[in-house]
Every structure is written in C-alpha cells, then in structure tokens.
Amino acid sequence: MKIIKQKTKTLTTRNNGRSADAISPNFIYGCLGGCMKSYCYVGRYNHDKVYINENRDDICHSIDKWIANQPWPKVPNQCDPERYTIDIGCSTDVALMSKHYNWQSVFDFFNYSGKMKSTFATKYPTRFSIDEYDLVPGKHRIRVSLMPQVYSDILEPGTDKISDRIDCIPKLQEKMEVHINFSPIVYVGGWLDEYRKLFEEIKSKEIDVKCECIFLTYNKIQHERNDEQVNELLWRPDIQESKDSQYAPDNIRYQYKLKSNMVKQFTELYMEYFNPLNIRYIF
C-alpha cells in the first residue's frame, strides 16, 4: 500500500444525517484495514493507496463553514440531541491510522467548540490508546464495529477480534461516548443464530449502548476484485439488486421487500436483549 502526503482540494463538508450530521473532508483517504479487500466502500476506487491530507486547517475551516450555516441551538435528532456530530473517519479507520496523523490537533478542534462533537467508526479499538489523547467529555464519540466472528474472520482479516472489541468498550467509555456499529449486516443461512451469540456476548459484559444497524451495501467493482470465499458471503444476485446512489453507481443491495423482512427479524432479535430505543437507525 503506497502512502502519499498531499493537500486535499476536496474541501466540502457534506450533510449526512445517519452516522453523523455531517461528514468532514478527508483527513486521510484510504486505509490499511483488513476489510479493504472485501466490502469497504473506500476500496471501490482506492484500494492500493493512502492519501494523508496535511492541510488540516483548511479541512477544519470547511467544517466551521458548515456549522455556521446550521441553526443553533440544534434541533435534536437521532445523531445527537445537543451537538452537531461530524464524522472525521468516513474514508479511513482513525484508530488503525492513529500513527499516521496528528489526531490530537483534530480532537482539539472539537474540544474547543461548543457546537460540535467528533465521531468515527473503528474495527481496531485496541489500537486507540485513549490515555494518549486529551479528550473533553461529551465532545467525542467512537463507534465500535461489530459482526459475528465467523463472518469477520472472512471479511475483516487482521482486524481486532470481536471479543476484544467488546472488551474495549468499558475502557473507552471512561473518556468517550461509545456506540456500536453493526455493519455490514450480512444475510446468509443461520445469520440470526450468529447474531444471537453476538448479542449474548455483549449482554454478558453488561454493555448497553446506542447503535446503528446497516445491512450490506456492495459494489460490482468490489465483487470483481474479491476472492471466492468473500464472494460466497457477499455475492447473492438471487436476492440483490443494483441501485445507484449519490456517491457511486452500481451499488448492490438486498432487494427492498426482502430487506424489510430482514430489518424486522434483526430488530425483534435485538429486542430480546436490549432496549429497541437504542437503535439510532437501521436500513
């Protein structure tokens, strides 16, 4: 993987409304993570390079411009009831790439703002040493990505073990807000049995936090690049359909009516273990 240092010219903070209120321009575009060769959407067009964008001040200025155009006080929503959440790791894994960027300077930008909090998802919480960072309480959210280990072994090789990710949550909660990111949810035979095991493990650790639930969105470019074992889990043309989005053409998702039933089944199983109000969104 080639690492390139540059100054990004893509300086637009984009509305989101799901994982966060908005997505910042990329501090890093690309990742060294183990899911890059399976489902990670970053790998659709950039699977062999990591761009380190050194013009941090320009990126932060873009976020400030976005915030200046939002009403205050904030109208509460599922992203956050009080502050605007800005995803700073949409195209990378901040925890894994912690040694490749001055993240403290980014966290300070949020530490000193009364209107915002940072957020990012990670499959490497063991690599995020919170004691190394100055993090103002209430200003930072980490979303720990979880899936059944049997799927993670195939789709996310080299990432933190799922049990280790779960074990990290109480420690992270000492300095950050923690949510769970159930993503991607993959539909295969026995999938609910595997998620039951996962929910039981989370419950056994007395972890009860908000979550986001995202069923697999796939892409034909990734399908052509993936190996047979990965495609056995992800490639289901009998129940998938192509759907373009504002971010990319040729996305592949589960058929709408079928996914509605998947969402229902997943939610009913989740309710056996946790408060359904914990689910921020599911699609």
MIVEX-620209 format. One record per residue: chain; residue number from 1; x, y, z of N, C-alpha, C, O in turn; residue in one letter. Coordinates in steps of 0.001 Angstrom, whole numbers, plus 500000, padded with zeros to 6 digits. Layout:
<sites>
rogu  milo  n_px  n_py  n_pz  ca_px  ca_py  ca_pz  c_px  c_py  c_pz  o_px  o_py  o_pz  vomi
A  NUM  X  Y  Z  X  Y  Z  X  Y  Z  X  Y  Z  A
...
</sites>
This chain:
<sites>
rogu  milo  n_px  n_py  n_pz  ca_px  ca_py  ca_pz  c_px  c_py  c_pz  o_px  o_py  o_pz  vomi
A  1  500854  498806  500000  500000  500000  500000  500892  501247  500000  501741  501406  500877  M
A  2  500701  502112  499035  501510  503312  498910  500879  504446  499706  499679  504694  499590  K
A  3  501686  505143  500522  501210  506270  501321  501701  507559  500682  502900  507740  500466  I
A  4  500762  508458  500379  501062  509705  499682  500631  510880  500549  499480  510949  500979  I
A  5  501546  511796  500803  501209  513007  501545  500865  514111  500563  501574  514320  499579  K
A  6  499770  514819  500833  499305  515831  499900  498445  516853  500636  498212  516737  501839  Q
A  7  497983  517847  499901  496988  518791  500396  495720  518579  499581  495710  518785  498367  K
A  8  494657  518168  500249  493437  517879  499523  492782  519157  499006  492792  520194  499669  T
A  9  492214  519055  497810  491455  520163  497247  489954  519934  497407  489142  520793  497064  K
A  10  489603  518778  497926  488196  518455  498157  487835  518894  499569  488059  518162  500533  T
A  11  487284  520076  499680  487108  520716  500987  485642  521031  501275  485309  522105  501777  L
A  12  484782  520081  500951  483361  520252  501207  482924  519352  502349  483105  518135  502292  T
A  13  482349  519946  503382  481718  519178  504455  480304  518835  504007  479517  519725  503684  T
A  14  479982  517538  503986  478728  517070  503386  477690  516700  504439  478014  516089  505457  R
A  15  476451  517074  504183  475348  516631  505031  475278  515113  505033  475555  514466  504023  N
A  16  474900  514548  506187  474746  513103  506260  473407  512726  506902  472473  512336  506201  N
A  17  473311  512841  508219  472043  512575  508882  471855  511161  509373  470823  510848  509966  G
A  18  472841  510286  509139  472761  508920  509656  473837  508677  510708  473586  508843  511902  R
A  19  475025  508287  510279  476089  508067  511260  476476  509361  511955  476938  509347  513095  S
A  20  476286  510482  511264  476623  511800  511811  475755  512841  511116  475106  512558  510109  A
A  21  475757  514044  511670  475052  515129  510988  475746  515503  509691  475101  515883  508714  D
A  22  477074  515392  509692  477845  515755  508502  479128  514948  508460  479572  514402  509470  A
A  23  479716  514883  507271  480980  514190  507055  482024  515220  506653  481821  515989  505714  I
A  24  483126  515228  507360  484180  516196  507068  484926  515817  505808  484873  514663  505384  S
A  25  485628  516773  505193  486609  516381  504163  487600  515388  504773  487776  515347  505991  P
A  26  488228  514610  503940  489074  513532  504439  490380  514055  505027  491164  514713  504343  N
A  27  490601  513752  506306  491928  513941  506871  492861  512876  506281  494020  513148  505966  F
A  28  492328  511664  506142  493021  510583  505445  492017  509927  504499  490885  509633  504882  I
A  29  492448  509702  503264  491614  508979  502301  492323  507680  501953  493332  507672  501247  Y
A  30  491776  506586  502460  492399  505283  502288  492662  504662  503644  492579  505333  504673  G
A  31  492976  503386  503639  493097  502680  504913  493967  501447  504736  494106  500920  503632  C
A  32  494547  500998  505833  495340  499776  505841  494556  498620  506447  495128  497579  506769  L
A  33  493242  498803  506603  492406  497839  507293  492146  496566  506512  492264  496526  505287  G
A  34  491790  495528  507253  491595  494217  506663  490322  494053  505863  490156  493047  505173  G
A  35  489408  495027  505940  488158  494925  505172  488257  495619  503817  487297  495612  503047  C
A  36  489401  496213  503521  489541  496951  502266  489387  496047  501043  488997  496515  499974  M
A  37  489689  494762  501192  489615  493856  500049  488324  493047  500030  488205  492068  499294  K
A  38  487348  493469  500855  486074  492756  500805  484932  493729  500575  484520  493934  499433  S
A  39  484406  494340  501652  483191  495143  501494  483398  496642  501640  482517  497407  501247  Y
A  40  484518  497099  502184  484668  498525  502498  484518  499369  501238  485214  499153  500246  C
A  41  483597  500335  501289  483303  501123  500084  484490  501981  499659  484585  502352  498489  Y
A  42  485399  502305  500583  486576  503090  500215  487377  502354  499146  487991  502976  498280  V
A  43  487365  501025  499215  488142  500225  498286  487577  500128  496885  488193  499528  496004  G
A  44  486400  500716  496670  485851  500650  495312  486791  501300  494308  487057  500754  493237  R
A  45  487290  502480  494676  488102  503255  493738  489521  503492  494242  490374  503957  493486  Y
A  46  489781  503181  495493  491097  503468  496053  491505  502305  496957  491357  502377  498177  N
A  47  492010  501251  496360  492332  500054  497127  493832  499855  497346  494237  498919  498034  H
A  48  494659  500730  496765  496104  500491  496859  496903  501716  497296  498133  501702  497246  D
A  49  496214  502778  497724  496918  503994  498162  496234  504571  499405  495034  504398  499618  K
A  50  497032  505256  500209  496518  506022  501341  497003  507453  501181  498205  507708  501108  V
A  51  496060  508382  501127  496399  509793  500975  496304  510482  502335  495237  510519  502949  Y
A  52  497420  511022  502794  497468  511772  504049  497312  513249  503700  498219  513847  503122  I
A  53  496190  513829  504039  495917  515222  503685  496425  516149  504787  495848  516216  505872  N
A  54  497496  516852  504498  498208  517614  505520  497628  518994  505797  498012  519629  506779  E
A  55  496716  519475  504960  496147  520810  505190  494962  520737  506154  493817  521022  505803  N
A  56  495291  520345  507375  494289  520171  508424  493472  521434  508664  492257  521356  508844  R
A  57  494119  522591  508669  493403  523842  508952  492338  524126  507895  491260  524624  508220  D
A  58  492631  523813  506638  491648  524008  505577  490442  523088  505778  489299  523488  505559  D
A  59  490716  521850  506197  489638  520900  506447  488759  521387  507607  487531  521346  507527  I
A  60  489398  521842  508671  488640  522336  509827  487847  523595  509472  486739  523805  509967  C
A  61  488422  524417  508621  487703  525624  508180  486443  525239  507419  485417  525906  507548  H
A  62  486506  524183  506635  485328  523693  505923  484235  523269  506900  483056  523554  506685  S
A  63  484633  522585  507974  483658  522177  508990  483045  523407  509659  481835  523456  509882  I
A  64  483877  524398  509978  483379  525638  510586  482357  526326  509687  481347  526834  510173  D
A  65  482612  526344  508388  481669  526960  507447  480343  526211  507445  479278  526823  507369  K
A  66  480412  524894  507527  479183  524105  507564  478390  524416  508836  477176  524619  508791  W
A  67  479093  524449  509964  478438  524721  511254  477795  526101  511258  476712  526280  511817  I
A  68  478448  527070  510643  477932  528448  510639  476587  528554  509936  475842  529506  510167  A
A  69  476267  527592  509084  475008  527614  508348  473914  526762  508994  472836  526592  508425  N
A  70  474197  526225  510190  473213  525394  510880  472526  526190  511990  473139  527075  512589  Q
A  71  471263  525882  512264  470564  526590  513350  471155  526245  514708  471657  525143  514931  P
A  72  471082  527205  515596  471556  526982  516983  470613  527673  517956  470269  528836  517742  W
A  73  470178  526993  519029  470536  525630  519425  470104  524594  518390  469174  524812  517613  P
A  74  470788  523495  518403  470490  522434  517451  469117  521837  517712  468711  521673  518862  K
A  75  468405  521513  516639  467172  520748  516762  467564  519292  517026  468236  518693  516186  V
A  76  467178  518707  518143  467608  517334  518458  467219  516352  517361  466132  516448  516790  P
A  77  468103  515415  517071  467815  514350  516116  468498  513070  516573  469126  513048  517631  N
A  78  468383  512003  515787  468953  510727  516217  470472  510748  516261  471080  509930  516951  Q
A  79  471096  511673  515535  472557  511767  515583  473034  512201  516961  473972  511626  517513  C
A  80  472383  513216  517510  472733  513716  518837  471691  514745  519252  471230  515518  518411  D
A  81  471308  514776  520523  470283  515731  520952  470782  517154  521128  469977  518085  521139  P
A  82  472100  517353  521267  472601  518675  521630  473616  519246  520651  473537  520419  520286  E
A  83  474570  518423  520223  475660  518925  519394  475600  518330  517998  475026  517261  517785  R
A  84  476203  519041  517048  476331  518518  515701  477492  517521  515662  478614  517833  516063  Y
A  85  477199  516330  515175  478230  515294  515082  478863  515324  513698  478167  515372  512683  T
A  86  480186  515295  513671  480937  515347  512424  481789  514090  512318  482642  513838  513170  I
A  87  481556  513301  511270  482339  512087  511074  483694  512466  510498  483781  513025  509405  D
A  88  484753  512157  511245  486111  512521  510824  486855  511341  510202  488010  511480  509799  I
A  89  486195  510171  510120  486875  508995  509602  486060  508238  508584  486108  507009  508536  G
A  90  485316  508953  507773  484439  508280  506815  485223  507440  505809  484716  506426  505329  C
A  91  486435  507841  505488  487216  507147  504460  488492  506528  504995  489430  506251  504247  S
A  92  488512  506314  506318  489653  505642  506925  489225  505108  508284  488092  505333  508709  T
A  93  490118  504405  508968  489878  503972  510344  490829  504762  511235  492031  504499  511259  D
A  94  490291  505716  511958  491108  506640  512752  491980  505879  513747  493151  506213  513930  V
A  95  491416  504861  514387  492179  504127  515395  493358  503387  514763  494477  503444  515273  A
A  96  493106  502703  513671  494183  501985  512992  495244  502938  512468  496438  502639  512513  L
A  97  494801  504090  511971  495711  505045  511360  496180  506105  512361  496552  507212  511972  M
A  98  496160  505760  513638  496481  506745  514680  497916  507251  514593  498193  508377  515005  S
A  99  498834  506442  514065  500237  506843  513986  500547  507617  512698  501672  508070  512489  K
A  100  499543  507756  511852  499764  508396  510558  499246  509832  510499  499324  510483  509457  H
A  101  498712  510325  511634  498150  511677  511617  498222  512270  513016  498249  511544  514010  Y
A  102  498252  513580  513082  498213  514271  514372  496751  514421  514789  496161  515494  514668  N
A  103  496184  513325  515282  494763  513340  515619  494463  514238  516812  493345  514738  516943  W
A  104  495455  514449  517689  495187  515339  518819  494808  516739  518351  493948  517388  518946  Q
A  105  495450  517199  517287  495109  518525  516760  493684  518552  516232  493009  519577  516321  S
A  106  493219  517434  515682  491830  517345  515219  490886  517301  516410  489863  517985  516424  V
A  107  491231  516493  517413  490382  516421  518605  490309  517772  519310  489260  518137  519839  F
A  108  491414  518517  519321  491403  519845  519942  490419  520776  519248  489761  521586  519899  D
A  109  490321  520663  517953  489357  521470  517197  487945  521260  517743  487160  522204  517835  F
A  110  487631  520024  518100  486313  519734  518666  486269  520039  520161  485230  520451  520676  F
A  111  487381  519844  520857  487428  520155  522285  487016  521593  522561  486343  521875  523553  N
A  112  487423  522502  521679  487221  523923  521919  485965  524480  521266  485717  525684  521324  Y
A  113  485173  523617  520646  483934  524067  520016  482749  523726  520907  482668  522615  521432  S
A  114  481848  524650  521080  480665  524393  521890  479539  523747  521122  478542  523344  521721  G
A  115  479669  523636  519803  478547  523161  518984  478739  521776  518388  477785  521207  517856  K
A  116  479935  521217  518460  480237  520003  517707  480806  518896  518576  481323  519137  519667  M
A  117  480698  517678  518067  481465  516554  518599  481967  515733  517415  481311  515660  516376  K
A  118  483127  515123  517583  483672  514250  516542  483090  512857  516690  482648  512463  517770  S
A  119  483095  512120  515595  482690  510719  515654  483427  509944  514566  483730  510486  513503  T
A  120  483709  508685  514839  484316  507811  513842  484059  506366  514242  483927  506048  515424  F
A  121  483992  505496  513240  483825  504061  513478  485184  503380  513384  486076  503840  512671  A
A  122  485329  502272  514117  486599  501556  514084  486407  500060  514265  485503  499609  514968  T
A  123  487278  499305  513616  487393  497863  513833  488666  497539  514613  489027  496375  514785  K
A  124  489338  498593  515082  490606  498435  515800  490607  499229  517108  491524  500019  517334  Y
A  125  489612  499043  517971  489612  499833  519215  490802  499537  520118  491175  500378  520935  P
A  126  491408  498349  519985  492580  498059  520819  493766  498942  520440  494699  499096  521228  T
A  127  493738  499518  519252  494848  500366  518799  494637  501836  519169  495529  502663  518978  R
A  128  493447  502157  519704  493160  503544  520040  493451  503753  521523  492624  503436  522379  F
A  129  494618  504281  521812  495069  504452  523201  494519  505768  523750  495132  506824  523593  S
A  130  493361  505689  524390  492701  506923  524816  493520  507702  525835  493365  508918  525951  I
A  131  494387  507021  526572  495202  507726  527561  496238  508634  526904  496827  509488  527566  D
A  132  496461  508450  525600  497413  509300  524884  496787  510601  524402  497488  511483  523905  E
A  133  495461  510723  524547  494766  511880  523984  494076  512699  525070  493621  512164  526081  Y
A  134  494010  514002  524837  493220  514900  525659  491850  515015  524999  491706  515628  523941  D
A  135  490855  514422  525633  489512  514356  525065  488520  514965  526049  488281  514405  527118  L
A  136  487951  516096  525694  486979  516748  526566  485714  515892  526615  485200  515509  525564  V
A  137  485198  515582  527810  483990  514752  527915  482825  515340  527120  482595  516549  527115  P
A  138  482104  514454  526454  480933  514873  525703  481217  515410  524323  480288  515800  523616  G
A  139  482492  515444  523909  482839  516039  522622  483330  515014  521579  483702  515380  520464  K
A  140  483324  513733  521964  483868  512723  521043  483093  511415  521187  482805  510960  522294  H
A  141  482770  510832  520057  482056  509550  520032  482825  508571  519151  483198  508893  518023  R
A  142  483054  507381  519678  483659  506307  518908  482601  505233  518692  481869  504880  519616  I
A  143  482525  504717  517471  481541  503695  517135  482306  502401  516848  483029  502294  515858  R
A  144  482129  501427  517735  482864  500167  517626  482089  499225  516711  480953  498857  517007  V
A  145  482708  498839  515602  482056  497996  514608  482082  496533  515044  483127  495998  515414  S
A  146  480907  495897  514992  480787  494506  515411  479999  493698  514386  479052  494192  513775  L
A  147  480408  492459  514214  479656  491462  513452  480034  490107  514042  481025  490023  514768  M
A  148  479288  489053  513761  479693  487731  514250  481108  487379  513817  481508  487656  512687  P
A  149  481860  486768  514725  483262  486477  514450  483433  485580  513228  484406  485723  512488  Q
A  150  482505  484664  513013  482619  483738  511884  482614  484486  510551  483227  484031  509586  V
A  151  481924  485633  510489  481934  486458  509278  483149  487374  509255  483752  487595  508204  Y
A  152  483502  487901  510414  484650  488802  510498  485939  488107  510067  486798  488727  509440  S
A  153  486078  486823  510400  487278  486073  510009  487497  486114  508505  488637  486150  508040  D
A  154  486416  486109  507750  486499  486081  506289  486538  487482  505700  487308  487753  504778  I
A  155  485705  488372  506234  485522  489694  505629  486469  490751  506173  486709  491764  505516  L
A  156  487011  490526  507371  487850  491535  508019  489143  490920  508550  489450  491101  509728  E
A  157  489905  490210  507743  491117  489558  508252  492101  490578  508814  492311  491651  508248  P
A  158  492690  490212  509937  493697  491084  510536  493147  492169  511434  493920  492903  512051  G
A  159  491835  492292  511525  491247  493301  512415  491179  492742  513836  491431  491558  514062  T
A  160  490834  493613  514793  490671  493156  516165  489608  492063  516241  488585  492130  515560  D
A  161  489860  491069  517066  488848  490047  517307  487600  490702  517914  487696  491681  518654  K
A  162  486447  490151  517589  485195  490748  518052  485133  490780  519579  484683  491773  520149  I
A  163  485571  489725  520246  485555  489718  521712  486457  490803  522277  486139  491398  523308  S
A  164  487588  491071  521608  488488  492131  522062  487854  493506  521859  488027  494400  522689  D
A  165  487129  493675  520768  486435  494948  520550  485405  495198  521652  485291  496302  522183  R
A  166  484662  494146  521977  483653  494273  523021  484315  494605  524359  483827  495453  525107  I
A  167  485422  493935  524652  486122  494170  525917  486654  495589  526014  486837  496101  527119  D
A  168  486907  496238  524881  487434  497605  524880  486381  498643  525267  486730  499737  525712  C
A  169  485118  498321  525105  484071  499331  525252  484065  499980  526641  484022  501208  526714  I
A  170  484106  499223  527748  484108  499894  529065  485280  500851  529254  485118  501922  529839  P
A  171  486462  500471  528763  487625  501354  528886  487427  502621  528072  487720  503717  528549  K
A  172  486938  502483  526862  486687  503654  526020  485662  504587  526662  485757  505807  526532  L
A  173  484690  504010  527349  483645  504819  527965  484163  505719  529085  483473  506645  529511  Q
A  174  485356  505452  529553  485933  506310  530593  486210  507715  530075  486207  508675  530845  E
A  175  486454  507838  528756  486812  509150  528213  485988  509561  526997  486089  510700  526540  K
A  176  485164  508637  526461  484429  508939  525238  483016  508371  525329  482730  507477  526126  M
A  177  482157  508911  524502  480867  508284  524282  481092  507125  523313  481816  507274  522329  E
A  178  480480  505975  523585  480670  504800  522749  479330  504318  522211  478385  504124  522975  V
A  179  479248  504129  520923  478123  503471  520279  478648  502210  519598  479853  502040  519416  H
A  180  477717  501328  519225  478076  500136  518452  477606  500323  517023  476522  500848  516768  I
A  181  478448  499882  516094  478150  499954  514670  478002  498525  514150  478995  497868  513838  N
A  182  476755  498046  514059  476516  496737  513469  476514  496905  511953  475489  497215  511345  F
A  183  477684  496692  511360  477803  496987  509931  479035  496292  509352  480099  496298  509972  S
A  184  478894  495690  508159  477628  495447  507486  476947  494202  508047  477612  493247  508448  P
A  185  475637  494222  508069  474873  493034  508432  474710  492205  507158  474131  492662  506172  I
A  186  475227  490995  507200  475250  490136  506016  474213  489031  506180  474166  488350  507205  V
A  187  473388  488866  505155  472315  487868  505179  472794  486566  504547  473010  486484  503338  Y
A  188  472956  485553  505392  473319  484211  504928  472556  483218  505798  471928  483601  506785  V
A  189  472612  481948  505430  471950  480940  506236  472480  480931  507663  473692  480929  507878  G
A  190  471576  480926  508638  471967  480907  510049  472389  482239  510612  472950  482296  511706  G
A  191  472129  483329  509879  472634  484636  510318  472060  485059  511662  472777  485645  512473  W
A  192  470781  484777  511921  470193  485188  513192  470787  484410  514361  470930  484958  515453  L
A  193  471130  483154  514151  471789  482373  515199  473130  482992  515571  473487  483053  516747  D
A  194  473871  483450  514565  475167  484069  514833  475004  485409  515552  475792  485735  516439  E
A  195  473996  486177  515178  473777  487449  515870  473266  487234  517289  473538  488043  518176  Y
A  196  472529  486155  517507  472119  485854  518878  473345  485624  519762  473411  486125  520884  R
A  197  474310  484867  519249  475547  484653  520013  476246  485974  520291  476752  486193  521391  K
A  198  476274  486855  519294  476924  488153  519469  476201  488978  520521  476847  489559  521393  L
A  199  474890  489042  520459  474121  489815  521431  474296  489251  522845  474375  490002  523817  F
A  200  474354  487940  522945  474555  487325  524266  475907  487710  524851  476022  487953  526052  E
A  201  476930  487765  524002  478256  488157  524491  478266  489614  524941  478838  489936  525983  E
A  202  477645  490488  524174  477571  491903  524563  476805  492045  525874  477229  492768  526776  I
A  203  475684  491356  525970  474848  491429  527171  475603  490909  528390  475467  491458  529483  K
A  204  476393  489859  528212  477121  489268  529336  478139  490230  529927  478525  490094  531088  S
A  205  478578  491208  529127  479541  492201  529610  478826  493448  530151  479468  494452  530458  K
A  206  477490  493373  530265  476664  494464  530800  476856  495748  529994  476880  496847  530548  E
A  207  476991  495588  528691  477131  496725  527790  475769  497019  527173  475140  496139  526585  I
A  208  475330  498236  527309  474013  498631  526806  474129  500052  526267  473946  501020  527005  D
A  209  474434  500171  524977  474692  501479  524372  473878  501622  523088  473320  500648  522583  V
A  210  473819  502813  522584  473122  503060  521328  473888  502414  520169  475082  502132  520265  K
A  211  473161  502192  519081  473796  501514  517960  473196  501989  516645  472134  502610  516606  C
A  212  473907  501679  515578  473419  501871  514216  473542  500541  513508  474495  499796  513736  E
A  213  472576  500237  512644  472498  498914  512023  472385  499096  510518  471417  499679  510029  C
A  214  473372  498599  509785  473450  498870  508354  473633  497554  507600  474667  496897  507720  I
A  215  472627  497184  506831  472749  495985  506014  473700  496241  504845  473901  497377  504413  F
A  216  474271  495159  504356  475317  495217  503348  474936  496062  502135  473895  495846  501515  L
A  217  475789  497019  501810  475784  497672  500509  477091  497286  499830  478178  497470  500379  T
A  218  476961  496755  498646  478093  496153  497962  478279  496849  496624  477500  497742  496290  Y
A  219  479274  496472  495858  479530  497156  494602  480157  496175  493601  480944  495311  493989  N
A  220  479817  496305  492343  480300  495370  491327  481819  495394  491191  482439  494372  490898  K
A  221  482411  496563  491404  483873  496658  491329  484512  495785  492410  485501  495096  492163  I
A  222  483929  495827  493614  484454  495001  494695  484250  493515  494396  485138  492698  494641  Q
A  223  483094  493179  493874  482802  491781  493555  483854  491204  492603  484309  490075  492784  H
A  224  484230  491975  491606  485196  491505  490618  486592  491340  491223  487403  490568  490712  E
A  225  486869  492056  492295  488189  492018  492912  488294  490976  494029  489387  490491  494321  R
A  226  487169  490631  494652  487194  489773  495833  487478  488312  495499  487228  487854  494384  N
A  227  488003  487594  496487  488265  486178  496272  486978  485372  496469  485945  485907  496871  D
A  228  487067  484092  496180  485880  483232  496173  485233  483141  497549  484007  483162  497659  E
A  229  486042  483039  498596  485494  482889  499938  484688  484115  500348  483620  483983  500946  Q
A  230  485188  485299  500034  484467  486526  500345  483167  486597  499551  482113  486928  500093  V
A  231  483254  486287  498279  482069  486376  497433  480988  485369  497810  479808  485592  497538  N
A  232  481380  484271  498430  480380  483311  498891  479468  483927  499940  478301  483549  500050  E
A  233  479994  484874  500711  479174  485571  501710  478445  486775  501132  477296  487039  501487  L
A  234  479110  487506  500242  478589  488805  499830  477796  488787  498532  476864  489573  498361  L
A  235  478160  487896  497620  477566  487956  496284  476334  487063  496225  476448  485839  496172  W
A  236  475145  487685  496234  473873  486953  496213  472963  487558  495151  471972  488199  495501  R
A  237  473261  487377  493873  472461  488020  492831  471004  487586  492818  470162  488272  492239  P
A  238  470691  486446  493456  469308  485986  493510  468445  486871  494410  467226  486930  494246  D
A  239  469081  487555  495358  468299  488378  496294  468819  489817  496368  468398  490585  497233  I
A  240  469723  490177  495472  470280  491527  495471  469844  492275  494222  469481  491678  493208  Q
A  241  469890  493594  494325  469540  494436  493185  470507  495606  493124  471059  496030  494140  E
A  242  470704  496123  491913  471607  497243  491709  470859  498548  491948  469711  498716  491536  S
A  243  471542  499467  492624  470927  500757  492901  472008  501820  492969  472915  501739  493797  K
A  244  471914  502811  492104  472874  503912  492122  472593  504820  493321  471454  504935  493773  D
A  245  473644  505457  493826  473484  506421  494908  474187  507709  494520  474804  507797  493458  S
A  246  474089  508714  495395  474765  509977  495126  476272  509832  495212  477005  510709  494754  Q
A  247  476748  508735  495795  478179  508555  495971  478807  507614  494950  480007  507697  494686  Y
A  248  477992  506704  494365  478591  505754  493429  477512  505045  492627  476410  504821  493128  A
A  249  477822  504689  491375  476918  503849  490583  477142  502378  490920  478120  502011  491572  P
A  250  476221  501558  490465  476361  500096  490543  476491  499569  491968  477150  498555  492197  D
A  251  475869  500249  492921  475798  499669  494254  474846  498485  494235  473891  498455  493459  N
A  252  475112  497516  495091  474291  496318  495159  473752  496182  496574  474511  496162  497543  I
A  253  472446  496089  496679  471799  495964  497985  470813  494809  497945  470429  494338  496874  R
A  254  470408  494360  499128  469374  493349  499179  468066  493924  498647  467778  495106  498836  Y
A  255  467287  493095  497992  466020  493545  497434  465148  494163  498515  465095  493682  499646  Q
A  256  464478  495224  498147  463783  496080  499116  462824  495298  500007  462882  495421  501231  Y
A  257  461938  494490  499409  460942  493782  500219  461597  492751  501119  461184  492568  502264  K
A  258  462617  492080  500607  463324  491102  501414  464046  491784  502572  464028  491285  503697  L
A  259  464685  492931  502294  465414  493604  503361  464467  494120  504431  464835  494151  505606  K
A  260  463268  494522  504062  462293  494956  505068  462039  493842  506072  461904  494090  507270  S
A  261  461976  492610  505572  461784  491474  506470  463036  491208  507297  462936  490835  508466  N
A  262  464230  491398  506697  465479  491250  507449  465547  492251  508607  465921  491905  509728  M
A  263  465179  493484  508309  465193  494528  509333  464263  494146  510478  464610  494321  511646  V
A  264  463092  493629  510149  462122  493217  511164  462688  492095  512021  462583  492137  513247  K
A  265  463281  491104  511395  463827  489968  512142  464992  490391  513033  465087  489966  514184  Q
A  266  465869  491223  512497  467014  491690  513277  466532  492491  514485  467026  492301  515596  F
A  267  465582  493372  514271  465071  494213  515356  464395  493373  516435  464585  493622  517626  T
A  268  463614  492388  516028  462942  491531  517010  463955  490762  517849  463768  490605  519056  E
A  269  465023  490281  517222  466068  489590  517966  466775  490552  518911  467035  490218  520067  L
A  270  467082  491733  518424  467751  492739  519262  466915  493044  520501  467460  493198  521594  Y
A  271  465602  493131  520338  464697  493481  521436  464688  492430  522538  464295  492729  523666  M
A  272  465109  491213  522238  465184  490183  523273  466295  490478  524272  466296  489949  525383  E
A  273  467248  491333  523869  468420  491581  524700  468560  493040  525128  469100  493321  526198  Y
A  274  468079  493968  524303  468331  495377  524556  467075  496207  524289  466116  495748  523669  F
A  275  467119  497420  524769  466030  498360  524526  466035  498751  523050  467051  499232  522549  N
A  276  464912  498553  522339  464909  498903  520912  465144  500385  520661  465516  500764  519550  P
A  277  464936  501235  521666  465201  502666  521503  466687  502948  521370  467087  504056  521014  L
A  278  467510  501932  521662  468959  502092  521439  469300  502182  519955  470337  502736  519591  N
A  279  468444  501646  519106  468732  501629  517670  468523  503025  517110  467390  503491  516988  I
A  280  469618  503689  516771  469511  505035  516214  468886  505012  514837  468014  505824  514526  R
A  281  469330  504087  514019  468723  503890  512702  469093  502503  512209  470092  501921  512629  Y
A  282  468260  501981  511301  468514  500662  510730  467989  500682  509294  466853  501083  509044  I
A  283  468819  500250  508372  468380  500177  506968  469223  499156  506209  469011  498946  505015  F
</sites>
